[in-house]
Amino acid sequence: MMERRVADNRVWSIVLAGGDGERVKPFVHRWLGRPCPKQYCTFVGTRSMFEHTLNRAALIASTKRTVVVAARHHRSELRTQLFAHLTHRMIEQPVNRDTAAGLFLPISYVRTRDPQAMVVIQPSDHFVYPERRFVETVRQSVAAAEAMPDRLLLLGVQPDRLETEYGWIKPGAQLNVSSIPPIHTVSSFLEKPELAQADAALRAGGLWNTLVLTATVDALWKAGWACFPDLMVLFERLCTAWETPDEGNVLEDLYREMPQYNFSSHLLQQAPEHVAVMELRGLLWSDWGKPERIAESIRRIGKIPAFPMDCLERPFAPTPIPQQAEEVLISA
């Protein structure tokens, strides 16, 4: 059982739950007989990915300082799983306008409530094990981000294979030799590389980008203005409408003209000098964007999946795991 301890009252948790999981949809439909976004599915154990993320978020910030952003058409699944967490602030996106809008929507709300806030942003469709090590590292990232309030601090994972569908981070110089785990500048980002590029990144010590991010609201707001001012001017308007009778109408109006930007491509890649990276160590992380990744992760932690293996589109062939990685999981 993870220790229930939260950081100071300046810290907010943001849970991103707006994705539709397009590549996993056919697998989920074969399994459940109906469509269900992957973050609301219980692939193993008794909790969905979304519920796992909420529970981790509650160990980082109080539930009253936790904001969930989801798609409007997820409302039925979302409210069923949020029933036991009534103190969360839930924000529904009218439509999907890519990841920058999905991220700055909850940030605009936090900025209105607490301009001096620190936020920890977690996608709800990623797998981490063991969770206690993940939470410990996130807590360390909060302390580190407080010491460098002008930077965005990402968590990266050491890769155990070539992967062309993840984002990669090329670490630069170490910022603080006394910090454990160490924190590095970012030399560059590489989004969904070609095989040769991924191989070069792996050999050069590149990390997978988890998109778990810790930063001050002020640093994020300034980065947004530097990279996509046409989007930020809309969120400036929204800041004046939060928790007023006009909130819903203003949100609808803004999303009719909301430009589409990708947070990784249009912000992180454009301003790596404003980003730092801390490595997640001693755990397994996976972006469950493919059924095969889901099955492999569950195999690696020695659990029984909640779905029949014949729901996979093709026979499952486990990826060989380096001995060092398996030892980490066995000792967890």
Buried (B, 14 or more C-beta within 10 A) or exposed (E): EBEEEBBEEBBBBBBBBBBBBEBBBEBBEBBEEEEBBBBBBBBBEEBBBBBBBBBBBBBBBBBEBBBBBBBEBBEEBBEEBBEEBEEBBBBBBBEBBBBBBBBBBBBBBBBBBBEEBBBBBBBBBBBBBBBBBBBBBBBBBBEBBBEBEEBBBBBBBBBBEBBBEBBBBBBBEEBEEEBEBBBBBBBBBBBBBEEEBBEBBBEEEBBBBBBBBBBBBBBBBBBBBEBBEEBBEBBBEBBEBBEEEEBEEBBEBBBEEBEEBBBBBBBBBBBBEBBBBBBBEBBBBBBBBBBBBBBBBBBBBEEEBEBEEEBBEEEBEEEEBEEEBBEBBEEB
